[in-house]
């Protein structure tokens, strides 16, 4: 198994993900659908590739946990790789990442989402199902700050997907498992690091949620992601993660610090040959804060319908805006990603749209390569094929004196 070649082939067909499993053909996700690629992958070859990716220093941890998340540059593309153990052995789920920094414009998101990062304290949540581009939108919001304001940004990610290049802001990126043992420890540390903005890659458990809410209440702007299918479900999941006896206090805390929620899913636009986020946007006005404080999440749908003046969008109203839109950003070829380099703000998230199609050379007009000739013995001329240029052959014969 040649992993870089598989990744290159997957990118050429416009894949956003590549799945590898011992004994099964590689499977690529193209426009949201899975399709097989080539012959089955051998278990031994996959194990060797996994061990090289994880690294010898982290391999004992992988054997104990039976999974690992890494970000690497492979086959000219930056990838997020989840290495896991399955019934067949070792498997991989590979997500292609852009080689350049995402922005709201390049993600084809509404520019007024930048208002969510204007406050200097509070909580901004980006939610959606797996593979909906949450990390891309989160990185784009951070980039809005980076290009506009001078703030100290500390990120906690698992793994680091976008390498952010500091512009006006001072940015520190920490990877869970490498730079800090856990999200909890990273949040404790961040309180002593004089941050203005905290980026928490994902809210996974109650303790991380508690520390995140506390940070948002104590004068920090916190950006994070949650897996959910709607804005109301994201808020309900946060409150529901705590014991019943303290949920009322958590709901009050969440209402006091909430700035807004962006829930997104990807939609394919065949006429433009790309996928773009279709969003539900909840802005925390006074009515929304009252609903959250009373844990009346079923009323959030009404707030989305009636909150257009405050910047709220339902999925249906956002879809209408997308259909009327004319100034689409269509991604072009991306630069080759190199491990450890800062990414310029000149790319687009493949998690949202996949790589741009390559234009193959026209075989009818391409200039044929010069014939290869070699001298194997003194005075003997060998010609490698039967399609050589006659003039070149005659010149070579004249030069050799034949």
N, C-alpha and C positions, 0 to 999 in steps of 0.2 A: 504493500500500500504506500503510495506517494501522496502524503497529505497535502503539500503545497499544490500539486497538480490537480487534486480533487477540488481544492478550494478555488483554483483558477477556473476550472471547468464550471463550477457552480455559479461563480460570479458572471461568467459569460452568458449563462442562460437567465440571468436576472434574479438569482436566488437571494432571499434575505436570511435564510437559515440552512444549515446542513446537518443532517443527523447520521451518525455512524454507529453501527451495531454489529457485533461479531456474528458472522454467518449470514448477514443480510446485505443486499445492495445498498450503497449510499442513497439517502433520500433527501432531496432539496425542496424547500418551500418556495414556490414561485407564484407570485400574485395570490398568496394565501392558500394555495393548493400544493400538496406533496406529490412529487414525481421521482421515480427511481432513476439512478444513474449508474450504469455499468455493472460490473461483476460484484459478487458478495465480498465483503471485507474479511480478511483472516483474523482470527482471535489473537494470535501471537503478534502480528504486525500492529494491530490496534493497541495492544498492551504496551508495546515498545514505544509507540508514538505518544501514548498517554503519559508514560513515565518521563519521557523527555520534556513534555509540556509542563507537567507538574513540578519537575525538578527533584533532584535527589534529597534536598534538604526538607522538602514538604511531603515527600512520598510516604514516610511513616504516618503523618497526620491523615493522608488520604486513605491509607489502609485501615486506620481506626474509624474515620468518619464515613468512609465509602463514597465520598464525593469531594469535589474541589472546584472552585471557580478561579479561573485565570484569564488574563487579557494579554494577548500576544499579537505580534505582527507576523502573519503567515501568508506566503504566496502573494506578497505585495498588498495585502489587506490587513487592517487591524481587526481582530476578532475577539469576542468574548466567548470563552469555552467553559462549558460545564462538563467535567469528567465525572462519570458515575459508574457504579457497579450494577449490573443487571443479572438476570437469570442466565444469560449467555456469556457473561464475562464483563469486560469493560466497554462502556459506550461513551459517546460524546454528542453533545448538543452545541453546535457552533453558530453564533450570531455574528453576522458581518456588521462592522462598525465603520463609520466614515473616516477617511483620512484627514478630514478638515472639520473645523468647529461649526456646529449648527447655530443658526440664528432663526428668529421668528420668521423673517422673510424667506429664508431658504427652506424652512419647513412648511411654507404656505399656510402659516397661522395668522390670525388677526394681529395687527400691530398693536392694538390697544390692550392686548394681554400684558404688555410691559407695565401697565399701571399696577399690576399685582405686586411688583417688586419695588414700587416707590416708597411704601412705608418703611420705617426704620425698626419696627418690631411687629411681631405677629406671625401667623402660620399660613403658608401657602401649600396646598396639597394638589399634586398631579396624580390622577388615578386612571384606571382602565384595565382591561384584561392583559394577560401576558402577550408580548409582542406587538403592543399597540403604539410603541414609540414614546413611552413615558420618560425614559432616560434622555431621549433626544430633546423633548420639550423642556425638561428640567435644565439641561445644559444650555439651551437657548435662552432661558430666563436668566441664568447666571451670566451669560454672555452680554445680555442687555445691561446688567449692572456693570460688568467689566468695561464696557465701552463708554459708559456714561458717568459713572461715579467712582470716587476713591473710597473704597471700603475694604476691610479685611475679611476675606471669605475663607472659611475652613470647611472642607468637604470630608465626609465619611462615606466611603463607597466600598462595595464588595462585588466585583473588583472595580478598579478605575476604568471606565469605558472611554471617556473623553479626556484627553490631556489638555487642560486649559492653559492658554498662554496669557499671563498677566498683561493687562493694558493699563487702565487707570487704577484698577483694584489690585490689592495684594492677595494672591490666592495660594493657599496651602491645600494640597490634596493628600488624604491619608487613606490607605487601603486596609480594610479589616482583614486580619489574618497575617498581614505583613508589617504594617506600621502601627497597628493597635490590635489587641486581642479580640475586641468585640465592639459593637456599636455603643454599648453601655459605657465601657471604659473610655472610648473616644469622646463621648459626650461629657463625661466627668472631666476629662483632660481639657476639652474645649473651653470650659468655663474659666480656666486659668490662662487662656491663650489670647485674651483680649479680642474676641471676634466681633464683627458687626453682623455677619451673615453666616448661618450654619446651613449646610446642605447634608441631609441625612438620606442616604441612598434608598432606604426602604424601611417602613415601620413594620417590624416582624412580630414583636411581642409587647406585652404590657409594660415592661420596664423601660424599653426604648421609647414607647409612646409617652410614658410619664415624664421621662427626662426631656423629651422633645417639647412637650407642652410647657414644662417649667422654663425651658430656655426661651420659648416664644413669649412667655409672660414677663420675663426679666430683662426686657430691652433688646432682644435679638430678633432679627428676621430669620425665620427658619423655613426652608423649602424641603419638601419630602415627597415620597410616592407611596401609594397604597394600591393593592390589587382589589379592584371592584368594578362593577359595571355601570355605576351611576354615582353622582355626587352625594346623594342622600345615603346610599349604601356605604360609601367611604366613611362618612361621619358616624354612621351607626356602628360600623365595625370598630372604630376607635373606642367609642363609649362601651360597646359590648365586650371588649377585651378585658375589662376590669370586673372585679367581683360586684355583685348586685348592690351590696351595701354602700359602695362608694361611687356608683355610676352617676348619681345626681350631681355630686361634686365635680366629677370629670366633665360632665356635660356643661356645667357652668364655666369651668376653666376653658373648655374648648370654645364656647361661645365668646368669651372675653377676648381671646387671642386670634380668632379666625379672621383671615383676610379674604380668602377665596379658595374655590375648588375648581380645577379644570379636569373634567373626565373626557377621555378621548377614545375613539376607535378608528381604525383605518378604513378608508373607502377607496376603491379602485376607480380611476377615471380613464376609461379606454381611449377616449378621444385625445387625451394628453399623454397617454402611456406612462402614468405614474399613480402612486397611491399617496393620499394626503390625509391628515387627521380631520375627522369630523367630531366636533367637541360639544360638550355641555359645560357651560360656564356659570358658576354660582359665585356671585359677589356678596360678601357678608354685610348687607345693609342691616338696619335696625330690626326689620321684620324677620330676617333670616336668623339673626343672633337670638331673638326671642324664641324662635322655633327650636333652635339647638339647645338653648338653656333649659327648655321644658321637655327636651328629648322627643319632640313631635316631628320626627323625621318624615313622616308620611305627608306633611304639609310642604315639604321642600319643592315638590313638583309645582304647586301653586305659586310659590315664590319665584320659580324660574319663569313661569308664564307671565307674571305681572311685573317682573323686575327689569324689563328691557331698558328703561331709562337709566338704571344703575349699571348697565353692562352685562346683565344676565342673558344667557342664551340657552334655549332648549336644543336638543339634537335637531329637531325639525326646522327651527328657525335658522340654526347654523348651516344646515344643509341648503336652505334657500339662498343664503349668502354665498356659499360655495358655487352654486349653480349660476349665480349672477356675476361671479368674479371673472375679470378679464386679465388682470395683471399677475398671471401665474409665474412662479419661478420654476423653470425646467432645468434640472441638474445637468451639468456637462461632465466630461471625463474628470476623474479625481486623481490627485497625485498619489504616488506610491507611498504607503505608510511605512515608517521606520520606527522601530522600537525606541521609546524614550524621547522622541522629538516633540516639540510643541506644535500644535495644530493651528494653522491659520484659519481665519473665519472665511473660508471660501469653498465650502462643501455642503453636502446634504445627507441626511440620515438614510442609510440603506434600510434601517428598520422600518422606515416609513415608505420608501419608494423602490428600493433595490437599486443596483448600479445602472448607469445609463448604458444602452446597448452599444456595442462596438460596431463600427462600420468596417466591414471586411473589404480587402482590396479586390478590385475587379480583375479576375483572372484573364479576361479577354484583352485588357489593355496594359497589364502589368509587364514591366520589362523583365525578360527571362534572365536568369543569372548567367554569368559567363561560364563557358564549359571548363570543367576542371581537367587539366592536363598534368601529366607527371612523367618524368624520365626514370624508368626502372633499371635500364641498362644503358651503357654508353652508346649513343647513336640510335637508340630505339625510342620512338615517341608513342605513348599510350594516350588514347582519347576515351574519356569516361562514358560517353553516351552517344547516341546516334542523332541528336538534335543540335549539334554544334553549328556555329556560324562558319560558313565555308571560307570567308575571307580570313578569319582568325586562324583556321587550320592551315591555309596556304602560307600565311605569314610565318607561322611557327615552323612549317616545313622548310621554308626558305632560310630562316634563321639557323636551323640545324644543318643546313647544307644538303638536304635530300632532294 
